């Protein structure tokens, strides 16, 4: 099944793109491989709607994969970008906006005493791992199956056959010697975690975790699991790194760590603090962060880090969230949507699970609780594909993969959500 006939502008663009760009896309999920067919190309977006190059509009539940928390092209952000750009786009020299962003992150996130800006979530997690290794003088890290932390070599590692086995590279081009230092465990499995630390805890530099994993659907920690991560790292002298690239500043001022009342040693951020422009950041304990160059031995750099446009746009977005009580509104919208979605699927007798926190949500076509990625993999993929294409045909754009999280924005209204639920009902009735 495809979204486009051969005559559409999107199809023509995709044909040219495949000749110029590997796979025709600049990030793999955009290729629609999990649902088959071809992607559409966007012309413009405003509020909660996007318009493709063929003139069709869609209610959007991706929001550029999370950062557009105010919606597309909000005036508060477009105005500040235009204003700041008049004075220069990039300097490679310190600017006041990066200082104000650092102050805002420190004020909003209690665990962060110092913070370093970078240009993407991948840069943030890669740099945090290097910093943890440099600070502890240890090589091994622990990550969890189904948690995605960007595409750096140390983190593109698939799970081994058991809790104590080393992982294998999850991508060509990643040497096995890199992968052997990454221990991959099932999420929400305390016994596996304790076994690994009992076996080699003194060699482990850090645990890195998506505190609420949102790259394999949306998975929540069992009660006490995040507390165990905190206590076991303290016991063995390792660091705890929270990857809040998706959840940071979307679920509240302090992200998941604020909701769970936890204090990681390092945290990674991105998405929302750029207002839709490329950005990343990592921060935490001052004694750990001071291991970074130029005052410490761990090197990390970036010409565009702290870019004035990204910093100004992100600050405008954060201030708007704070001023408008945006987090409460987002949670109310999420609860409204979740209630309607559950009622619809229950009434139709379709096996499902709906995981939702604040403005993040995921629908699983499965009749089992979602504890880790193994449960996510059990869903009805054939049904999801039909559901996706049916929704797209009727003007609702959800993630083109059953393993991705959806996002609401302040630009969505209850009327938009009702329209979406009506489309869902029509599609489910047809398939």
C-alpha positions, -999 to +999 in steps of 0.1 A: +000+000+000+013+035-007+002+070+003+008+084-031-002+077-067+026+080-093+012+114-104+016+131-070+043+157-064+054+137-033+060+106-054+080+126-079+101+142-052+107+108-035+119+093-068+144+121-072+154+119-035+162+082-038+187+091-065+204+118-043+199+106-007+204+071+007+169+056+009+155+090-001+154+103+035+177+119+060+165+098+089+153+062+085+119+063+102+108+089+075+110+062+048+078+045+060+095+011+060+075-001+090+042+005+072+052+000+036+047+025+008+062+060+003+064+091+025+047+124+017+066+156+016+056+187+037+051+221+022+042+240+054+028+236+089+009+257+113-007+249+147-015+212+149-018+208+111+007+201+083+001+205+046+019+183+020+032+194-013+000+181-030-021+204-009-036+178+015-037+187+052-034+165+082-038+168+120-003+161+132+006+139+162+043+139+156+053+175+160+087+170+145+091+140+169+084+160+200+100+195+200+070+214+187+052+215+220+035+248+212+025+235+178+040+243+144+053+278+137+040+295+168+043+333+165+063+336+197+090+315+182+090+327+146+091+363+158+121+357+180+140+338+153+134+367+129+145+393+155+177+374+166+187+365+130+190+402+122+220+404+145+236+372+132+229+336+127+260+319+142+292+333+158+313+304+172+317+329+201+298+329+234+265+347+233+240+358+261+213+334+250+233+303+259+240+317+294+203+323+299+194+288+287+219+273+310+205+293+339+169+282+330+178+245+328+196+247+362+167+265+378+141+241+364+160+208+370+173+204+405+199+177+396+216+200+372+243+222+386+262+229+354+252+222+318+269+221+284+250+228+251+254+207+220+235+202+188+214+170+191+202+144+215+228+120+200+256+144+208+242+148+243+241+111+252+274+104+234+291+132+254+276+121+287+288+086+282+324+098+274+322+121+305+310+093+327+339+070+315+364+098+320+352+107+355+350+071+368+380+058+348+359+028+339+349+015+305+316-004+307+282+010+305+248-005+310+218+003+287+184-013+283+169-032+254+145-009+236+160+023+249+174+044+221+200+071+229+210+082+194+234+066+169+268+068+185+289+037+184+287+028+221+249+029+221+241+011+189+243-023+206+217-050+206+210-073+235+230-105+240+215-138+247+215-133+285+219-108+312+257-114+316+265-116+279+280-088+259+259-071+233+265-073+196+268-043+172+233-032+161+247-015+130+274-022+104+304+000+111+304-005+148+334-025+159+328-054+182+355-040+205+332-010+211+301-032+217+319-054+243+319-025+267+281-021+265+260-044+286+224-046+274+197-056+299+159-060+296+141-030+310+121-034+342+142-065+352+157-059+387+172-094+389+192-089+356+204-056+368+216-069+402+233-099+385+253-076+362+265-054+390+273-083+412+295-097+384+313-066+373+300-036+391+335-021+397+340-020+360+308-001+352+310+036+345+273+044+342+238+033+336+221+052+308+183+050+306+154+066+289+136+071+322+103+066+304+114+047+273+097+064+243+115+049+213+099+015+215+064+028+219+060+043+254+069+021+283+067+029+320+090+017+348+076-007+374+074+007+409+108+009+424+128+002+392+142+037+388+149+039+425+169+007+421+190+023+393+198+052+417+207+030+446+228+004+427+249+031+410+256+048+443+266+014+458+291+006+431+304+041+424+289+043+389+269+072+375+233+073+366+224+091+333+188+100+326+181+104+289+153+130+289+157+141+253+120+133+247+106+138+282+126+168+294+106+200+295+076+182+280+063+164+311+070+193+334+099+216+343+120+188+357+109+160+334+106+124+346+131+130+374+107+157+387+077+134+385+096+105+401+115+126+427+149+112+416+183+128+412+205+114+385+241+123+382+238+134+346+209+142+324+206+146+286+182+170+270+171+182+235+139+186+215+119+212+234+148+235+244+154+243+208+119+254+199+121+232+168+157+240+159+186+215+163+198+214+199+210+192+227+223+196+262+237+175+290+243+185+326+244+174+362+267+174+392+293+202+391+322+179+401+314+156+371+307+184+346+340+201+356+358+171+340+349+186+306+375+206+286+386+233+289+390+228+326+390+190+326+405+161+307+374+150+288+372+166+254+339+177+239+333+205+214+309+219+188+311+250+166+274+255+166+268+246+202+248+273+220+237+287+186+219+320+193+188+312+171+183+278+188+188+292+223+165+321+217+138+299+202+141+274+230+139+301+257+108+316+240+091+282+241+100+275+277+088+309+288+056+305+269+050+271+286+056+286+320+035+317+314+005+298+300+004+270+326+012+249+295+021+217+313-013+215+331-031+222+298-010+195+280-018+169+307-055+178+304-055+173+267-037+140+271-062+128+296-091+138+273-076+120+244-067+089+263-102+086+278-118+089+243-093+064+227-099+038+254-136+041+252-136+038+214-113+007+213-132-010+242-165-004+225-153-021+193-138-050+213-103-045+199-074-058+221-053-028+230-032-010+256-029+028+257+001+042+275+000+079+282+018+104+304+011+141+300+011+149+263+029+117+252+009+087+242+011+053+224-015+029+212-006-008+212-027-033+194-020-061+219-037-078+247-010-078+273+007-053+297+036-034+282+066-040+305+095-039+280+103-041+243+095-078+241+059-070+249+059-042+224+070-066+197+039-088+203+014-063+189-007-068+158+015-052+131-008-060+102-036-042+120-014-012+127-004-009+091-040-008+080-049+016+108-020+040+098-029+042+061-066+045+069-059+075+092-035+091+067-061+089+039-086+107+062-062+134+072-047+122+105-009+117+107+003+094+134+038+079+136+046+056+106+058+029+130+042+010+158+073+016+178+071+053+182+054+077+206+028+103+197+028+139+208+001+164+216+008+202+215-008+233+229-021+239+194-044+209+196-079+215+209-105+192+222-123+197+189-092+184+170-090+154+193-127+147+187-122+149+150-093+125+153-113+100+174-140+101+147-114+093+121-101+064+142-137+051+146-142+052+108-109+035+100-115+008+125-149+001+112-135-002+077-107-027+086 
